[in-house]
Amino acid sequence: QVRLVESGGGLVQPGGSLRLSCAASGYIFSIYNMGWYHQAPGKQRELVAAMLSDCYTYLADSVKGRFNISRDNAKNAVYLQMNNLKPEDTAVYYCHSQQPGGLDENWGQGIQVTVSV
C-alpha cells in the first residue's frame, strides 16, 4: 500500500523558513517523480516544485529563489525547503508521486502552512 506522509508544516512569520518532509512507502521510490503542490482556500491546487527521477528540478516562478526541492532515495523522502515565506504562501501543501509514463500517482493527506504575523 502506497503511503505519502507530510510533516514540518505550521505557523511562521513573514520572512521565516519551514522545511516540509514527505516520507514515502509502498513503492519503488527512486523511479517515481516527486512533487509538492499547494492549495489555498478557494483556489485550485497548483504545482509548486517537482523533482523527477533523473533529478531534473522544476520550481514555480512564484517560489524561485526562495524554495528548494530535494530528495533522498535512500530514505524514500522528498523535502521542500521554504525560505523568505510570504503570506501568499499560506496554503495546504501536498506531497505527490507520479510514475513516469504511467498511470500510478499518489497524494499525501496534506499539511497546513500559515504565514502570518
RODO-2510 file (C-alpha; in nm, 4 decimals, decimal comma):
residues 117
     n   res          X          Y          Z
     1     q     0,0000     0,0000     0,0000
     2     v     0,1402     0,3362    -0,1070
     3     r     0,1660     0,5997     0,1610
     4     l     0,2892     0,9590     0,1485
     5     v     0,3088     1,1331     0,4848
     6     e     0,3919     1,5023     0,5103
     7     s     0,5408     1,6742     0,8133
     8     g     0,7003     2,0046     0,9067
     9     g     0,4180     2,2487     0,8464
    10     g     0,2926     2,5100     1,0872
    11     l     0,2695     2,8802     1,1583
    12     v     0,5584     3,1083     1,0700
    13     q     0,6048     3,4836     1,0446
    14     p     0,6712     3,6507     0,7092
    15     g     1,0360     3,6132     0,6169
    16     g     1,0667     3,2908     0,8123
    17     s     1,1512     2,9409     0,6968
    18     l     0,9992     2,5961     0,7098
    19     r     1,1121     2,2604     0,5814
    20     l     0,8465     2,0169     0,4696
    21     s     0,9229     1,6476     0,4578
    22     c     0,7389     1,3693     0,2808
    23     a     0,8031     1,0093     0,3787
    24     a     0,7055     0,7565     0,1132
    25     s     0,6441     0,3861     0,1419
    26     g     0,4890     0,1025    -0,0511
    27     y     0,6551     0,1522    -0,3899
    28     i     0,9929     0,1895    -0,5576
    29     f     1,0536     0,5494    -0,4593
    30     s     1,3645     0,6114    -0,6686
    31     i     1,1909     0,5642    -1,0040
    32     y     0,8994     0,7965    -0,9333
    33     n     0,8776     1,1668    -0,9979
    34     m     0,8040     1,3599    -0,6803
    35     g     0,6403     1,6951    -0,6318
    36     w     0,4874     1,9434    -0,3926
    37     y     0,1564     2,1147    -0,4629
    38     h    -0,0276     2,3732    -0,2622
    39     q    -0,3895     2,4765    -0,2414
    40     a    -0,5068     2,7999    -0,0879
    41     p    -0,8692     2,8481     0,0233
    42     g    -1,0940     2,8989    -0,2772
    43     k    -0,8159     2,8292    -0,5258
    44     q    -0,7101     2,5340    -0,7354
    45     r    -0,4316     2,3037    -0,6335
    46     e    -0,1140     2,4027    -0,8159
    47     l     0,2349     2,2661    -0,8575
    48     v     0,4999     2,4398    -0,6502
    49     a     0,8064     2,2229    -0,7091
    50     a     0,8991     1,8894    -0,8618
    51     m     1,1998     1,6669    -0,8845
    52     l     1,1948     1,3931    -1,1429
    53     s     1,3564     1,0534    -1,1031
    54     d     1,6566     1,1816    -1,3032
    55     c     1,6807     1,4772    -1,0619
    56     y     1,5532     1,7353    -1,3116
    57     t     1,4043     2,0104    -1,0970
    58     y     1,1107     2,2425    -1,1546
    59     l     1,0140     2,5405    -0,9417
    60     a     0,7126     2,7633    -0,9959
    61     d     0,8019     3,1232    -1,0784
    62     s     0,6397     3,2419    -0,7562
    63     v     0,8866     3,0456    -0,5425
    64     k     1,2093     3,0640    -0,7439
    65     g     1,4912     3,1957    -0,5305
    66     r     1,3017     3,1124    -0,2098
    67     f     1,2112     2,7421    -0,2201
    68     n     1,4200     2,4366    -0,2958
    69     i     1,3176     2,0755    -0,3502
    70     s     1,5388     1,7784    -0,2779
    71     r     1,5017     1,4048    -0,2447
    72     d     1,6857     1,1297    -0,0629
    73     n     1,6245     0,7991    -0,2369
    74     a     1,7983     0,6073     0,0409
    75     k     1,5409     0,7401     0,2882
    76     n     1,2431     0,7367     0,0492
    77     a     1,1887     1,1025     0,1242
    78     v     1,1395     1,4307    -0,0541
    79     y     1,1800     1,7726     0,1034
    80     l     1,0677     2,1274     0,0382
    81     q     1,2847     2,3957     0,1944
    82     m     1,0864     2,7187     0,2080
    83     n     1,2703     3,0415     0,2862
    84     n     1,1591     3,4037     0,2975
    85     l     0,7994     3,2915     0,3328
    86     k     0,5250     3,5325     0,2364
    87     p     0,1591     3,5500     0,3445
    88     e     0,0604     3,4377    -0,0055
    89     d     0,2437     3,1079     0,0555
    90     t    -0,0272     3,0204     0,3060
    91     a    -0,1924     2,7005     0,1862
    92     v    -0,2259     2,3299     0,2406
    93     y     0,0793     2,1611     0,0927
    94     y     0,0527     1,8168    -0,0636
    95     c     0,3205     1,5652    -0,1483
    96     h     0,2679     1,3912    -0,4825
    97     s     0,4287     1,0979    -0,6584
    98     q     0,3919     1,0055    -1,0247
    99     q     0,5140     0,7022    -1,2083
   100     p     0,6993     0,8252    -1,5192
   101     g     0,4930     0,7469    -1,8267
   102     g     0,2465     0,5523    -1,6183
   103     l    -0,0910     0,6000    -1,4595
   104     d     0,0057     0,5467    -1,0995
   105     e     0,0028     0,8592    -0,8890
   106     n    -0,0423     0,9187    -0,5210
   107     w    -0,1165     1,2071    -0,2830
   108     g    -0,0353     1,2736     0,0770
   109     q    -0,3021     1,3921     0,3169
   110     g    -0,1757     1,7499     0,3081
   111     i    -0,0236     1,9749     0,5703
   112     q    -0,1086     2,3328     0,6612
   113     v     0,1431     2,6130     0,6197
   114     t     0,0362     2,9520     0,7534
   115     v     0,2465     3,2642     0,7087
   116     s     0,1214     3,5430     0,9313
   117     v     0,2360     3,7968     1,1866
***
